[in-house]
Amino acid sequence: MDAFLVLTVAAIVLGALGVALFFWTLKSGQYDDMDGAAERILIDDEED
């Protein structure tokens, strides 16, 4: 029963940490330009 309690607390803490990090990435603007990286790979930057 002690292992169950430890694993439950660890799962809740890690889950809360994951949610907090996700909201931090939203706040810092990680998902603002979703199309830029997809289109940037198609641009040829090499000068001939």
C-alpha distance matrix in Angstrom:
0.0 3.8 5.4 5.1 6.4 8.8 10.0 10.6 12.5 14.3 15.4 16.7 18.5 20.0 21.0 22.7 24.4 25.7 27.1 28.7 30.3 31.6 33.3 34.6 36.3 37.8 39.1 40.6 42.6 41.1 41.8 45.2 47.4 45.9 49.3 50.7 48.8 49.4 53.1 53.4 52.7 55.8 58.2 60.3 60.7 62.8 66.4 69.0
3.8 0.0 3.8 5.4 5.2 6.3 8.6 9.9 10.8 12.3 14.2 15.5 16.6 18.3 19.9 21.3 22.5 24.3 25.9 27.0 28.6 30.3 31.9 32.9 34.7 36.4 37.5 38.8 41.0 39.6 40.6 44.0 46.3 45.0 48.5 49.6 47.6 48.5 52.2 52.3 51.6 54.9 57.1 59.0 59.2 61.3 64.8 67.5
5.4 3.8 0.0 3.8 5.4 5.1 6.1 8.4 9.9 10.4 12.0 14.2 15.3 16.2 17.9 19.8 20.8 22.1 24.1 25.5 26.6 28.2 30.2 31.2 32.7 34.5 35.9 37.0 39.0 37.3 38.3 41.8 43.8 42.4 45.8 46.9 44.7 45.5 49.3 49.3 48.5 51.7 54.0 55.9 56.2 58.2 61.7 64.3
5.1 5.4 3.8 0.0 3.8 5.5 5.2 6.0 8.6 9.8 10.4 12.2 14.2 15.2 16.2 18.2 19.8 20.8 22.4 24.1 25.5 26.8 28.6 30.0 31.5 33.0 34.5 35.9 37.8 36.1 36.8 40.3 42.4 40.8 44.2 45.6 43.7 44.3 48.0 48.3 47.7 50.7 53.1 55.2 55.7 57.8 61.4 64.0
6.4 5.2 5.4 3.8 0.0 3.8 5.5 5.1 6.2 8.5 9.9 10.7 12.2 14.2 15.3 16.5 18.2 19.9 21.2 22.4 24.3 25.8 27.2 28.4 30.3 31.8 33.0 34.5 36.6 35.3 36.2 39.5 41.8 40.6 44.2 45.4 43.6 44.5 48.2 48.4 48.0 51.2 53.4 55.5 55.8 58.1 61.6 64.4
8.8 6.3 5.1 5.5 3.8 0.0 3.8 5.5 5.3 6.1 8.6 10.0 10.6 12.1 14.0 15.4 16.3 18.2 20.0 21.0 22.3 24.2 25.8 26.7 28.5 30.3 31.4 32.6 34.9 33.4 34.6 37.9 40.2 39.1 42.6 43.6 41.7 42.7 46.4 46.3 45.9 49.2 51.2 53.2 53.3 55.5 59.0 61.8
10.0 8.6 6.1 5.2 5.5 3.8 0.0 3.8 5.5 5.0 6.0 8.6 9.8 10.3 11.9 14.1 15.1 16.2 18.1 19.7 20.8 22.2 24.2 25.3 26.8 28.5 30.0 31.2 33.1 31.4 32.3 35.8 37.8 36.5 39.9 41.0 39.0 39.9 43.6 43.7 43.1 46.3 48.5 50.6 50.8 53.0 56.5 59.3
10.6 9.9 8.4 6.0 5.1 5.5 3.8 0.0 3.8 5.4 5.1 6.2 8.6 10.0 10.5 12.3 14.2 15.3 16.5 18.2 19.9 21.1 22.7 24.2 25.9 27.2 28.6 30.2 32.1 30.6 31.3 34.7 37.0 35.6 39.2 40.5 38.8 39.6 43.3 43.6 43.3 46.4 48.6 50.9 51.2 53.6 57.1 59.9
12.5 10.8 9.9 8.6 6.2 5.3 5.5 3.8 0.0 3.8 5.5 5.1 6.1 8.6 9.8 10.6 12.2 14.2 15.4 16.4 18.2 19.9 21.2 22.3 24.4 25.9 26.9 28.4 30.6 29.5 30.5 33.7 36.2 35.2 38.9 40.0 38.4 39.5 43.1 43.2 43.1 46.3 48.3 50.5 50.6 53.0 56.5 59.4
14.3 12.3 10.4 9.8 8.5 6.1 5.0 5.4 3.8 0.0 3.8 5.5 5.1 6.0 8.4 9.9 10.4 12.1 14.2 15.2 16.3 18.2 20.0 20.8 22.5 24.4 25.6 26.7 28.8 27.3 28.6 31.9 34.2 33.1 36.7 37.6 35.8 37.0 40.6 40.5 40.2 43.5 45.5 47.6 47.6 49.9 53.4 56.2
15.4 14.2 12.0 10.4 9.9 8.6 6.0 5.1 5.5 3.8 0.0 3.8 5.5 5.2 5.9 8.5 9.8 10.4 12.2 14.0 15.2 16.4 18.4 19.7 21.1 22.6 24.3 25.6 27.3 25.7 26.5 29.9 32.1 30.8 34.3 35.5 33.8 34.7 38.3 38.6 38.2 41.4 43.6 45.8 46.1 48.5 52.0 54.9
16.7 15.5 14.2 12.2 10.7 10.0 8.6 6.2 5.1 5.5 3.8 0.0 3.8 5.6 5.1 6.1 8.5 9.9 10.6 12.1 14.2 15.3 16.6 18.2 20.0 21.2 22.5 24.2 26.2 25.0 25.8 29.0 31.5 30.5 34.1 35.4 34.0 35.0 38.6 38.9 38.9 42.0 44.1 46.5 46.7 49.3 52.7 55.7
18.5 16.6 15.3 14.2 12.2 10.6 9.8 8.6 6.1 5.1 5.5 3.8 0.0 3.8 5.4 5.2 6.1 8.6 10.0 10.4 12.2 14.2 15.4 16.3 18.4 20.1 20.9 22.3 24.6 23.6 24.9 28.0 30.6 29.9 33.6 34.4 33.0 34.4 37.8 37.8 37.9 41.2 43.0 45.3 45.2 47.8 51.1 54.2
20.0 18.3 16.2 15.2 14.2 12.1 10.3 10.0 8.6 6.0 5.2 5.6 3.8 0.0 3.8 5.4 5.0 6.1 8.7 9.7 10.4 12.2 14.3 15.1 16.5 18.5 19.9 20.9 22.9 21.3 22.5 25.9 28.2 27.2 30.8 31.7 30.0 31.3 34.8 34.7 34.7 38.0 39.8 42.1 42.1 44.5 47.9 50.9
21.0 19.9 17.9 16.2 15.3 14.0 11.9 10.5 9.8 8.4 5.9 5.1 5.4 3.8 0.0 3.8 5.4 5.1 6.3 8.6 9.9 10.6 12.5 14.2 15.5 16.8 18.5 20.0 21.7 20.2 20.9 24.2 26.6 25.5 29.1 30.4 28.9 30.0 33.5 33.8 33.9 37.0 39.0 41.5 41.7 44.4 47.8 50.8
22.7 21.3 19.8 18.2 16.5 15.4 14.1 12.3 10.6 9.9 8.5 6.1 5.2 5.4 3.8 0.0 3.8 5.4 5.1 6.1 8.6 9.8 10.7 12.2 14.3 15.4 16.5 18.3 20.3 19.5 20.4 23.4 26.2 25.6 29.4 30.4 29.3 30.7 34.0 34.2 34.7 37.8 39.6 42.1 42.1 44.9 48.2 51.4
24.4 22.5 20.8 19.8 18.2 16.3 15.1 14.2 12.2 10.4 9.8 8.5 6.1 5.0 5.4 3.8 0.0 3.8 5.5 5.0 6.1 8.6 10.0 10.4 12.3 14.3 15.2 16.3 18.6 17.6 19.1 22.1 24.7 24.3 28.1 28.7 27.4 29.1 32.3 32.2 32.6 35.9 37.4 39.8 39.6 42.3 45.5 48.7
25.7 24.3 22.1 20.8 19.9 18.2 16.2 15.3 14.2 12.1 10.4 9.9 8.6 6.1 5.1 5.4 3.8 0.0 3.8 5.4 5.2 6.2 8.7 9.8 10.7 12.5 14.3 15.3 17.0 15.4 16.4 19.8 22.1 21.3 25.0 25.8 24.4 25.8 29.2 29.3 29.5 32.8 34.5 37.0 37.0 39.7 43.1 46.2
27.1 25.9 24.1 22.4 21.2 20.0 18.1 16.5 15.4 14.2 12.2 10.6 10.0 8.7 6.3 5.1 5.5 3.8 0.0 3.8 5.5 5.0 6.3 8.6 10.0 10.7 12.4 14.3 15.8 14.9 15.4 18.5 21.2 20.6 24.3 25.5 24.6 25.9 29.2 29.5 30.2 33.2 34.9 37.6 37.8 40.7 43.9 47.1
28.7 27.0 25.5 24.1 22.4 21.0 19.7 18.2 16.4 15.2 14.0 12.1 10.4 9.7 8.6 6.1 5.0 5.4 3.8 0.0 3.8 5.4 5.2 6.2 8.8 9.9 10.5 12.3 14.6 14.2 15.5 18.2 21.2 21.2 25.0 25.7 24.9 26.8 29.8 29.8 30.7 33.8 35.2 37.8 37.6 40.5 43.6 47.0
30.3 28.6 26.6 25.5 24.3 22.3 20.8 19.9 18.2 16.3 15.2 14.2 12.2 10.4 9.9 8.6 6.1 5.2 5.5 3.8 0.0 3.8 5.5 4.9 6.3 8.7 9.8 10.4 12.6 11.5 13.3 16.3 18.8 18.8 22.6 22.9 21.9 23.9 26.9 26.7 27.4 30.7 32.0 34.5 34.2 37.0 40.1 43.4
31.6 30.3 28.2 26.8 25.8 24.2 22.2 21.1 19.9 18.2 16.4 15.3 14.2 12.2 10.6 9.8 8.6 6.2 5.0 5.4 3.8 0.0 3.8 5.4 5.2 6.4 8.8 10.0 11.1 9.9 10.7 13.8 16.4 16.0 19.8 20.7 19.8 21.5 24.6 24.7 25.6 28.6 30.1 32.9 32.9 35.9 39.1 42.3
33.3 31.9 30.2 28.6 27.2 25.8 24.2 22.7 21.2 20.0 18.4 16.6 15.4 14.3 12.5 10.7 10.0 8.7 6.3 5.2 5.5 3.8 0.0 3.8 5.4 5.0 6.2 8.6 10.1 10.2 11.0 13.3 16.5 16.8 20.6 21.4 21.2 23.0 25.8 26.0 27.3 30.2 31.5 34.4 34.2 37.4 40.4 43.8
34.6 32.9 31.2 30.0 28.4 26.7 25.3 24.2 22.3 20.8 19.7 18.2 16.3 15.1 14.2 12.2 10.4 9.8 8.6 6.2 4.9 5.4 3.8 0.0 3.8 5.4 5.1 6.1 8.8 9.1 11.1 13.1 16.2 17.1 20.8 20.9 20.6 22.9 25.5 25.2 26.6 29.7 30.6 33.2 32.7 35.8 38.7 42.2
36.3 34.7 32.7 31.5 30.3 28.5 26.8 25.9 24.4 22.5 21.1 20.0 18.4 16.5 15.5 14.3 12.3 10.7 10.0 8.8 6.3 5.2 5.4 3.8 0.0 3.8 5.4 5.1 6.4 5.5 7.7 10.2 12.9 13.5 17.2 17.3 16.8 19.1 21.8 21.5 22.8 25.9 26.9 29.6 29.2 32.3 35.3 38.7
37.8 36.4 34.5 33.0 31.8 30.3 28.5 27.2 25.9 24.4 22.6 21.2 20.1 18.5 16.8 15.4 14.3 12.5 10.7 9.9 8.7 6.4 5.0 5.4 3.8 0.0 3.8 5.6 5.5 6.1 6.5 8.4 11.8 12.5 16.2 16.8 17.0 19.0 21.4 21.7 23.4 26.1 27.1 30.1 30.0 33.3 36.2 39.6
39.1 37.5 35.9 34.5 33.0 31.4 30.0 28.6 26.9 25.6 24.3 22.5 20.9 19.9 18.5 16.5 15.2 14.3 12.4 10.5 9.8 8.8 6.2 5.1 5.4 3.8 0.0 3.8 5.5 7.8 9.2 9.9 13.4 15.0 18.5 18.6 19.1 21.6 23.6 23.5 25.5 28.3 28.8 31.7 31.2 34.6 37.2 40.7
40.6 38.8 37.0 35.9 34.5 32.6 31.2 30.2 28.4 26.7 25.6 24.2 22.3 20.9 20.0 18.3 16.3 15.3 14.3 12.3 10.4 10.0 8.6 6.1 5.1 5.6 3.8 0.0 3.8 5.9 8.6 9.1 12.1 14.1 17.4 16.8 17.0 19.9 21.8 21.1 23.2 26.1 26.4 29.1 28.2 31.5 34.0 37.7
42.6 41.0 39.0 37.8 36.6 34.9 33.1 32.1 30.6 28.8 27.3 26.2 24.6 22.9 21.7 20.3 18.6 17.0 15.8 14.6 12.6 11.1 10.1 8.8 6.4 5.5 5.5 3.8 0.0 3.8 5.5 5.3 8.4 10.6 13.8 13.3 14.0 16.7 18.4 18.1 20.4 23.1 23.4 26.3 25.8 29.2 31.7 35.3
41.1 39.6 37.3 36.1 35.3 33.4 31.4 30.6 29.5 27.3 25.7 25.0 23.6 21.3 20.2 19.5 17.6 15.4 14.9 14.2 11.5 9.9 10.2 9.1 5.5 6.1 7.8 5.9 3.8 0.0 3.8 5.9 7.7 8.8 12.3 11.9 11.7 14.3 16.6 16.2 17.9 20.9 21.6 24.4 24.1 27.4 30.2 33.6
41.8 40.6 38.3 36.8 36.2 34.6 32.3 31.3 30.5 28.6 26.5 25.8 24.9 22.5 20.9 20.4 19.1 16.4 15.4 15.5 13.3 10.7 11.0 11.1 7.7 6.5 9.2 8.6 5.5 3.8 0.0 3.8 5.8 6.0 9.7 10.5 10.8 12.6 14.9 15.4 17.2 19.7 20.8 24.0 24.2 27.7 30.6 33.8
45.2 44.0 41.8 40.3 39.5 37.9 35.8 34.7 33.7 31.9 29.9 29.0 28.0 25.9 24.2 23.4 22.1 19.8 18.5 18.2 16.3 13.8 13.3 13.1 10.2 8.4 9.9 9.1 5.3 5.9 3.8 0.0 3.8 6.1 9.0 9.3 10.9 12.9 14.3 14.8 17.3 19.5 20.0 23.4 23.4 27.0 29.6 33.0
47.4 46.3 43.8 42.4 41.8 40.2 37.8 37.0 36.2 34.2 32.1 31.5 30.6 28.2 26.6 26.2 24.7 22.1 21.2 21.2 18.8 16.4 16.5 16.2 12.9 11.8 13.4 12.1 8.4 7.7 5.8 3.8 0.0 3.8 5.6 5.5 7.5 9.5 10.6 11.1 13.8 15.7 16.3 19.7 19.9 23.6 26.1 29.4
45.9 45.0 42.4 40.8 40.6 39.1 36.5 35.6 35.2 33.1 30.8 30.5 29.9 27.2 25.5 25.6 24.3 21.3 20.6 21.2 18.8 16.0 16.8 17.1 13.5 12.5 15.0 14.1 10.6 8.8 6.0 6.1 3.8 0.0 3.8 5.8 6.6 7.3 9.4 10.8 12.7 14.5 16.0 19.5 20.3 23.8 26.7 29.7
49.3 48.5 45.8 44.2 44.2 42.6 39.9 39.2 38.9 36.7 34.3 34.1 33.6 30.8 29.1 29.4 28.1 25.0 24.3 25.0 22.6 19.8 20.6 20.8 17.2 16.2 18.5 17.4 13.8 12.3 9.7 9.0 5.6 3.8 0.0 3.8 5.7 5.2 6.2 8.4 10.5 11.6 13.0 16.7 17.9 21.5 24.2 27.1
50.7 49.6 46.9 45.6 45.4 43.6 41.0 40.5 40.0 37.6 35.5 35.4 34.4 31.7 30.4 30.4 28.7 25.8 25.5 25.7 22.9 20.7 21.4 20.9 17.3 16.8 18.6 16.8 13.3 11.9 10.5 9.3 5.5 5.8 3.8 0.0 3.8 5.5 5.3 5.8 8.8 10.3 10.8 14.3 15.0 18.6 21.3 24.3
48.8 47.6 44.7 43.7 43.6 41.7 39.0 38.8 38.4 35.8 33.8 34.0 33.0 30.0 28.9 29.3 27.4 24.4 24.6 24.9 21.9 19.8 21.2 20.6 16.8 17.0 19.1 17.0 14.0 11.7 10.8 10.9 7.5 6.6 5.7 3.8 0.0 3.8 5.5 5.0 6.5 9.2 10.3 13.4 14.1 17.5 20.6 23.6
49.4 48.5 45.5 44.3 44.5 42.7 39.9 39.6 39.5 37.0 34.7 35.0 34.4 31.3 30.0 30.7 29.1 25.8 25.9 26.8 23.9 21.5 23.0 22.9 19.1 19.0 21.6 19.9 16.7 14.3 12.6 12.9 9.5 7.3 5.2 5.5 3.8 0.0 3.8 5.7 6.0 7.6 10.0 13.2 14.9 18.1 21.2 23.8
53.1 52.2 49.3 48.0 48.2 46.4 43.6 43.3 43.1 40.6 38.3 38.6 37.8 34.8 33.5 34.0 32.3 29.2 29.2 29.8 26.9 24.6 25.8 25.5 21.8 21.4 23.6 21.8 18.4 16.6 14.9 14.3 10.6 9.4 6.2 5.3 5.5 3.8 0.0 3.8 5.4 5.5 7.1 10.7 12.6 15.9 18.7 21.3
53.4 52.3 49.3 48.3 48.4 46.3 43.7 43.6 43.2 40.5 38.6 38.9 37.8 34.7 33.8 34.2 32.2 29.3 29.5 29.8 26.7 24.7 26.0 25.2 21.5 21.7 23.5 21.1 18.1 16.2 15.4 14.8 11.1 10.8 8.4 5.8 5.0 5.7 3.8 0.0 3.8 5.4 5.4 8.7 9.6 13.1 16.0 18.9
52.7 51.6 48.5 47.7 48.0 45.9 43.1 43.3 43.1 40.2 38.2 38.9 37.9 34.7 33.9 34.7 32.6 29.5 30.2 30.7 27.4 25.6 27.3 26.6 22.8 23.4 25.5 23.2 20.4 17.9 17.2 17.3 13.8 12.7 10.5 8.8 6.5 6.0 5.4 3.8 0.0 3.8 5.6 7.9 9.6 12.4 15.8 18.2
55.8 54.9 51.7 50.7 51.2 49.2 46.3 46.4 46.3 43.5 41.4 42.0 41.2 38.0 37.0 37.8 35.9 32.8 33.2 33.8 30.7 28.6 30.2 29.7 25.9 26.1 28.3 26.1 23.1 20.9 19.7 19.5 15.7 14.5 11.6 10.3 9.2 7.6 5.5 5.4 3.8 0.0 3.8 6.4 9.4 11.9 14.9 16.9
58.2 57.1 54.0 53.1 53.4 51.2 48.5 48.6 48.3 45.5 43.6 44.1 43.0 39.8 39.0 39.6 37.4 34.5 34.9 35.2 32.0 30.1 31.5 30.6 26.9 27.1 28.8 26.4 23.4 21.6 20.8 20.0 16.3 16.0 13.0 10.8 10.3 10.0 7.1 5.4 5.6 3.8 0.0 3.8 6.2 9.2 11.8 14.2
60.3 59.0 55.9 55.2 55.5 53.2 50.6 50.9 50.5 47.6 45.8 46.5 45.3 42.1 41.5 42.1 39.8 37.0 37.6 37.8 34.5 32.9 34.4 33.2 29.6 30.1 31.7 29.1 26.3 24.4 24.0 23.4 19.7 19.5 16.7 14.3 13.4 13.2 10.7 8.7 7.9 6.4 3.8 0.0 3.8 5.7 8.5 10.6
60.7 59.2 56.2 55.7 55.8 53.3 50.8 51.2 50.6 47.6 46.1 46.7 45.2 42.1 41.7 42.1 39.6 37.0 37.8 37.6 34.2 32.9 34.2 32.7 29.2 30.0 31.2 28.2 25.8 24.1 24.2 23.4 19.9 20.3 17.9 15.0 14.1 14.9 12.6 9.6 9.6 9.4 6.2 3.8 0.0 3.8 6.4 9.6
62.8 61.3 58.2 57.8 58.1 55.5 53.0 53.6 53.0 49.9 48.5 49.3 47.8 44.5 44.4 44.9 42.3 39.7 40.7 40.5 37.0 35.9 37.4 35.8 32.3 33.3 34.6 31.5 29.2 27.4 27.7 27.0 23.6 23.8 21.5 18.6 17.5 18.1 15.9 13.1 12.4 11.9 9.2 5.7 3.8 0.0 3.8 6.4
66.4 64.8 61.7 61.4 61.6 59.0 56.5 57.1 56.5 53.4 52.0 52.7 51.1 47.9 47.8 48.2 45.5 43.1 43.9 43.6 40.1 39.1 40.4 38.7 35.3 36.2 37.2 34.0 31.7 30.2 30.6 29.6 26.1 26.7 24.2 21.3 20.6 21.2 18.7 16.0 15.8 14.9 11.8 8.5 6.4 3.8 0.0 3.8
69.0 67.5 64.3 64.0 64.4 61.8 59.3 59.9 59.4 56.2 54.9 55.7 54.2 50.9 50.8 51.4 48.7 46.2 47.1 47.0 43.4 42.3 43.8 42.2 38.7 39.6 40.7 37.7 35.3 33.6 33.8 33.0 29.4 29.7 27.1 24.3 23.6 23.8 21.3 18.9 18.2 16.9 14.2 10.6 9.6 6.4 3.8 0.0
